[in-house]
Amino acid sequence: MAVSLLPEKVDDFFSSVRASIGQAFADFNLLNWLFRSTGRLCYRLGFRRLGNALCTTMQEESGVNRFVMVRYLTKELFLYFFIAFLFFFMVFFCNQILLLAENILKKRVPLADVLRLISYSLPMIIAQSAPFATLVGFLMCLGRLVTENEVLILRASGMGYKMLVLPVIILGLVISIISFFVNDYLLPLGTLKYNQLRRTILMSNPAIELESNSVKRTNDKTLVIGQVNGTNVSDLIFFDTDADGEQRIIVASESDVKKSTTAGVLMSVEMNDSTVVFFDSAKKANYDVLQSKNLMLNIFESSFFSNNTRVIPSEMTSYDLRQRILEMEKDTGVNPKDLNKYRLEYNKKFSVPFGSIFFALLALPLALLFGKHNGQTIGLIIGLFISVAYWAMMILGQIFGSRSGMNGVLLMWIPNSVIFVAAVFFYIQLGRK
């Protein structure tokens, strides 16, 4: 005789759960019966179109419940999307967060500040991962359905590809909307907090910005840095240009970076055995040379931070960006490149998150056309290849838009336009097949 090892209350709980599930199925079957019965009644009364619509609302004419299939396909798509999302999340996390944290930890920044920096960067990682996860996850899921002949069974039961299109569009749209919320609200908030914390860390430990054997370009200055050991810097070269166009070059064999107590000064650099060259860019043949055994150079906050009061485009929501763009369009003295940067960021708010729906539309025909053999593997390979190409187009678009002033609206929507055209092409090929 079998003896239950579960307590009586646990048995009661599972019994209630089974009863609830059974009741749900019963209610669902009742809805099927109600719709079909009402449809038959309307058909007999002469309302044939209405009767046919009601009969097929919950079930196909073959008797297969369409909403059961939609739920099944949506569940499978979401499962593969979630796995792909974790993959891309870890890739972006390791590439952009852990490497940054490692460099900051070398400068003995408190661990709590490092963790805060990582948390403020999470919205950016989520916003970047969602579109690519949609493509790769949907390709792998649909490829598996094709390989295991589940799509063939659906078609043999009287259902066409429209049964696959519905969950693909629904889930792709839901992912796009959630991603847009993250990109439009959480990302600006995280960027704002990240920049504020970075500024605080930099002011408390200026040596963080100095990396060994590197070139550091600020808003109006350039530093060529040799070997960095704590706050000590060897072979430092400093280039500067003042408002009158006079240029200054300072070369020092040994320098010591110190925190400044003067308001507006970010760091003080004590330079030993230094040489200073002054010359006019218009008359380079004339110059002055100054040599000093000890020289104190103050680097102001304005060299690292463009404006202490104005919020930069990446820290603004789409609504704020739109209002700022309207203000700049009315101002005739605005630099066109500055206006284009705001337009670039504004369109990026929409193009990146809603790339998920474009990827979802592309994944379906690709999986059906190329997923007959090893659909999961083929989907993964194709998805990664397209993701890299899409990412390259987005990066190049931002670079050209920021530096050359090319149309930000066009550049930010070119990748999605290419994906849409490719999806239409493959849908045509699928229809011919």
C-alpha positions in Angstrom: 0.0 0.0 0.0 1.4 3.4 -1.0 1.9 5.9 1.7 1.9 9.6 1.0 5.0 11.3 2.4 3.5 14.8 1.9 1.8 16.6 4.8 -1.9 16.9 4.6 -1.9 20.6 3.9 0.5 20.1 1.0 -1.8 17.4 -0.4 -4.7 19.7 -0.1 -2.7 22.5 -1.9 -1.8 20.2 -4.9 -5.4 19.0 -5.1 -6.7 22.5 -5.3 -4.2 23.3 -8.0 -5.2 20.2 -10.0 -8.9 21.2 -9.6 -8.1 24.8 -10.8 -6.3 23.6 -13.8 -9.1 21.1 -14.6 -11.7 23.8 -14.2 -9.7 26.1 -16.5 -9.7 23.5 -19.2 -13.3 22.9 -18.7 -14.1 26.6 -19.0 -12.0 26.8 -22.1 -13.9 23.8 -23.7 -17.1 25.5 -22.6 -16.1 28.6 -24.5 -15.3 26.5 -27.6 -18.7 24.9 -27.4 -20.5 28.3 -26.9 -18.8 29.9 -29.9 -19.4 27.0 -32.2 -23.0 26.6 -31.1 -23.7 30.3 -31.5 -22.0 30.2 -34.9 -24.1 27.3 -36.1 -27.3 29.1 -34.9 -26.3 32.3 -36.8 -25.6 30.2 -39.9 -29.0 28.6 -39.8 -30.7 32.0 -39.3 -29.0 33.2 -42.5 -26.1 35.1 -41.1 -23.5 32.9 -42.7 -20.5 35.2 -42.5 -21.1 35.9 -38.8 -21.7 32.2 -38.2 -18.4 31.2 -39.9 -16.5 33.8 -38.0 -17.9 32.6 -34.6 -17.2 29.0 -35.5 -13.6 29.6 -36.2 -13.0 32.2 -33.4 -11.8 29.6 -30.9 -11.1 26.7 -33.3 -9.9 26.1 -36.8 -12.3 24.2 -39.1 -10.1 21.2 -38.6 -11.0 21.2 -34.9 -7.6 22.3 -33.6 -7.9 25.0 -31.0 -6.0 28.0 -32.4 -5.4 29.8 -29.1 -3.8 26.6 -27.6 -1.4 26.7 -30.6 -0.7 30.4 -30.2 0.1 29.9 -26.5 2.3 27.0 -27.3 4.3 28.8 -30.0 4.5 32.0 -27.9 5.9 30.0 -24.9 8.5 28.4 -27.1 9.5 31.7 -28.7 9.8 33.4 -25.3 11.9 30.5 -23.9 14.5 30.7 -26.7 14.4 34.5 -26.6 15.2 34.4 -22.9 18.1 32.1 -23.4 19.5 34.2 -26.2 19.0 37.3 -24.1 21.1 35.9 -21.3 23.8 35.1 -23.9 23.9 38.6 -25.3 23.6 40.2 -21.9 26.7 38.4 -20.7 28.6 39.3 -23.8 27.8 43.0 -23.5 28.2 42.9 -19.7 31.7 41.4 -19.8 32.8 43.6 -22.7 31.6 47.0 -21.4 31.2 46.6 -17.7 33.7 44.1 -16.3 36.6 45.6 -18.3 35.7 49.0 -17.1 35.3 47.9 -13.5 38.7 46.2 -13.7 40.4 49.3 -14.8 38.7 51.3 -12.1 39.5 48.8 -9.4 43.2 49.1 -10.3 43.0 52.7 -9.1 41.7 51.6 -5.7 38.1 52.9 -6.2 35.8 51.7 -3.4 34.0 48.5 -4.3 30.6 50.1 -3.5 31.2 52.7 -6.2 32.2 50.1 -8.7 29.0 48.1 -8.1 26.9 51.3 -8.4 28.6 52.0 -11.8 27.7 48.5 -12.9 24.1 48.9 -11.8 23.7 52.2 -13.6 25.0 50.6 -16.8 22.5 47.7 -16.8 19.8 49.6 -18.7 22.2 50.1 -21.6 23.1 46.4 -21.6 19.4 45.4 -21.6 18.5 47.8 -24.4 21.3 46.5 -26.6 20.7 42.9 -25.9 16.9 42.7 -26.6 16.9 43.2 -30.4 19.7 40.7 -31.0 18.1 38.2 -28.6 14.9 38.4 -30.5 16.6 37.6 -33.8 18.7 34.7 -32.5 16.1 33.3 -30.2 13.3 33.3 -32.8 15.6 31.8 -35.4 16.6 29.0 -33.1 13.0 28.3 -32.0 11.4 28.3 -35.4 14.4 26.4 -36.8 13.8 23.6 -34.3 10.1 23.5 -35.2 11.0 23.1 -38.9 13.6 20.5 -38.2 11.3 18.4 -36.0 8.5 18.7 -38.6 6.2 20.5 -36.3 5.6 23.2 -38.9 4.8 20.4 -41.4 2.2 18.9 -39.0 0.6 22.4 -38.5 0.2 22.8 -42.3 -1.0 19.2 -42.7 -3.7 19.9 -40.1 -5.1 22.7 -42.2 -3.3 25.6 -40.7 -1.0 27.8 -42.8 2.0 30.0 -41.9 -0.4 32.5 -40.5 -0.5 30.4 -37.3 3.2 31.2 -36.9 3.0 34.8 -37.9 0.6 35.8 -35.1 2.7 34.8 -32.0 5.9 36.1 -33.8 4.4 39.5 -34.3 2.7 39.6 -30.8 5.9 38.7 -28.9 8.1 40.8 -31.1 5.9 43.8 -30.4 5.8 43.2 -26.7 9.6 43.0 -26.6 9.9 46.2 -28.6 7.5 48.1 -26.2 9.3 46.9 -23.1 12.7 47.6 -24.7 11.5 51.1 -25.6 10.5 51.8 -22.0 14.0 50.7 -20.8 15.7 52.7 -23.6 13.6 55.9 -23.1 13.3 56.1 -19.3 15.7 53.8 -17.5 18.7 54.3 -19.9 18.7 58.2 -19.5 18.3 57.8 -15.8 21.1 55.3 -15.6 23.4 57.4 -17.8 22.7 60.5 -15.7 23.5 58.7 -12.5 26.6 57.0 -14.1 28.1 60.3 -15.2 27.4 62.0 -11.9 29.1 59.1 -10.0 32.0 59.0 -12.5 32.5 62.8 -12.0 32.5 62.3 -8.2 35.1 59.5 -8.4 37.2 61.5 -10.8 37.3 64.5 -8.6 38.2 62.4 -5.6 40.9 60.5 -7.5 42.0 62.3 -10.7 44.6 59.7 -11.5 41.8 57.4 -12.6 41.7 59.1 -16.0 45.4 58.5 -16.7 46.2 55.2 -18.3 49.8 54.0 -19.1 51.0 54.6 -22.6 47.9 56.2 -23.8 46.6 59.5 -25.3 43.9 61.3 -23.4 41.9 63.9 -25.3 39.7 66.3 -23.3 37.4 69.1 -24.6 40.3 71.4 -25.4 43.5 69.6 -24.4 45.5 66.5 -25.3 47.7 64.5 -22.9 50.3 62.0 -24.1 50.9 59.8 -21.1 53.9 57.5 -20.5 54.1 55.0 -17.7 51.6 55.5 -14.8 52.4 54.2 -11.3 49.8 55.3 -8.8 49.8 59.1 -8.9 53.3 59.2 -10.6 53.5 59.7 -14.3 56.6 59.5 -16.5 57.1 61.2 -19.9 54.0 63.4 -19.9 53.4 65.7 -22.9 50.6 68.3 -22.6 49.1 70.2 -25.7 47.0 73.2 -25.1 45.5 76.1 -27.2 44.1 79.2 -25.6 41.2 81.5 -26.8 43.7 83.7 -28.7 45.0 80.8 -30.8 48.3 80.6 -28.9 49.5 77.1 -28.5 51.5 75.6 -25.6 53.4 72.3 -25.4 54.7 71.1 -22.0 57.0 68.1 -21.7 58.1 66.6 -18.4 60.1 63.6 -17.5 58.4 63.0 -14.2 55.0 64.3 -12.9 52.9 63.8 -9.8 49.1 64.1 -10.0 47.4 65.6 -7.0 43.9 66.4 -5.9 43.1 70.1 -6.0 41.3 71.9 -3.3 40.6 75.0 -5.5 37.1 75.3 -6.8 36.8 74.5 -10.5 40.2 72.8 -10.7 40.0 69.1 -11.3 43.6 68.1 -10.7 47.0 69.7 -10.2 50.0 68.1 -11.9 53.4 68.8 -10.4 55.9 68.5 -13.4 59.6 68.1 -12.8 62.4 68.9 -15.3 59.8 70.4 -17.7 60.1 72.3 -20.9 57.4 74.7 -22.2 57.1 75.9 -25.7 54.8 78.8 -26.7 54.1 79.7 -30.3 51.4 81.2 -32.5 49.7 78.7 -34.9 49.8 81.5 -37.5 53.5 82.2 -37.0 55.1 78.9 -36.1 58.6 80.2 -36.9 58.4 82.5 -33.8 58.3 80.7 -30.5 59.4 81.0 -26.9 61.0 78.3 -24.8 60.8 78.0 -21.0 62.6 75.5 -18.8 61.8 74.7 -15.2 62.8 72.2 -12.6 59.4 72.3 -11.0 56.1 73.5 -12.5 52.6 73.2 -11.2 49.9 72.7 -13.9 46.2 73.1 -13.0 43.7 71.2 -15.2 40.1 72.6 -14.9 36.9 70.7 -14.7 35.7 72.3 -17.9 38.4 70.3 -19.8 36.7 67.0 -18.9 33.0 68.2 -18.6 31.5 70.2 -21.4 28.8 71.9 -19.3 28.1 71.5 -15.6 24.4 72.4 -15.9 23.1 71.3 -19.3 21.9 67.7 -19.7 23.5 65.9 -22.6 21.4 64.1 -25.2 22.0 60.6 -23.9 20.6 61.7 -20.5 17.3 62.9 -21.9 14.0 61.1 -22.7 12.4 61.1 -26.1 10.0 63.8 -25.0 12.8 66.0 -23.7 14.8 65.5 -26.8 11.9 66.4 -29.0 11.3 69.7 -27.1 15.0 70.5 -27.2 15.1 69.9 -31.0 12.1 72.2 -31.5 13.9 74.9 -29.6 17.1 74.5 -31.5 15.3 74.5 -34.9 13.9 78.0 -34.0 17.3 79.3 -33.0 19.2 80.4 -36.2 22.5 80.5 -34.4 22.6 76.8 -33.6 25.4 74.7 -35.1 23.9 72.2 -37.6 26.1 69.5 -36.2 24.8 70.0 -32.7 21.2 69.9 -33.9 22.0 66.7 -35.8 23.4 65.0 -32.7 20.1 65.6 -30.9 18.2 64.2 -33.9 20.5 61.2 -34.0 19.9 60.4 -30.3 16.1 61.0 -30.7 15.8 58.6 -33.5 18.0 56.1 -31.7 15.5 56.0 -28.9 13.0 54.4 -31.4 15.1 52.6 -33.9 17.1 50.4 -31.4 14.2 49.0 -29.3 11.8 48.6 -32.2 14.5 46.7 -34.1 13.0 43.7 -32.3 9.8 43.7 -34.4 11.9 44.0 -37.6 14.1 41.1 -36.4 11.0 39.0 -35.5 9.6 39.5 -39.0 12.9 38.5 -40.6 13.4 35.4 -38.4 10.2 33.6 -39.6 11.0 33.3 -43.3 14.7 32.6 -42.7 13.9 29.8 -40.3 11.3 28.3 -42.7 13.6 28.5 -45.7 16.9 27.4 -44.2 15.9 25.4 -41.0 15.0 22.0 -42.5 18.3 20.5 -41.3 19.8 21.4 -38.0 17.5 24.4 -37.6 18.8 25.4 -34.2 22.4 25.5 -35.3 21.7 27.2 -38.6 19.5 29.8 -36.8 22.3 30.5 -34.3 24.9 31.0 -37.0 22.7 33.2 -39.2 21.4 35.2 -36.3 25.0 36.0 -35.0 26.1 37.0 -38.5 23.1 39.3 -39.0 23.6 40.7 -35.4 27.2 41.6 -36.1 26.3 43.3 -39.4 23.4 45.2 -37.8 25.7 46.3 -34.9 28.3 47.5 -37.4 25.7 49.6 -39.3 24.5 51.2 -36.1 28.1 52.1 -34.9 29.0 53.5 -38.3 25.8 55.5 -38.5 26.5 57.1 -35.1 30.1 57.9 -36.1 29.2 59.4 -39.4 26.3 61.3 -37.9 28.4 62.8 -35.1 31.5 63.7 -37.0 30.3 64.5 -40.5 26.8 65.9 -39.7 25.0 63.4 -42.0 21.2 63.1 -41.5 20.7 61.5 -38.1 17.2 60.3 -39.0 18.4 58.5 -42.1 21.4 56.9 -40.4 19.6 55.6 -37.4 16.8 53.9 -39.5 19.0 52.5 -42.3 19.7 49.2 -40.3 16.0 48.6 -39.7 15.2 49.5 -43.3 17.7 46.9 -44.5 16.2 44.3 -42.2 12.7 45.1 -43.4 13.7 44.9 -47.1 15.4 41.6 -46.5 12.3 40.3 -44.7 10.0 41.2 -47.6 12.4 39.5 -50.0 12.5 36.3 -48.0 8.7 36.3 -47.6 8.4 36.5 -51.4 10.7 33.6 -51.7 8.7 31.7 -49.2 5.5 32.4 -51.1 7.0 31.1 -54.3 8.2 28.0 -52.5 
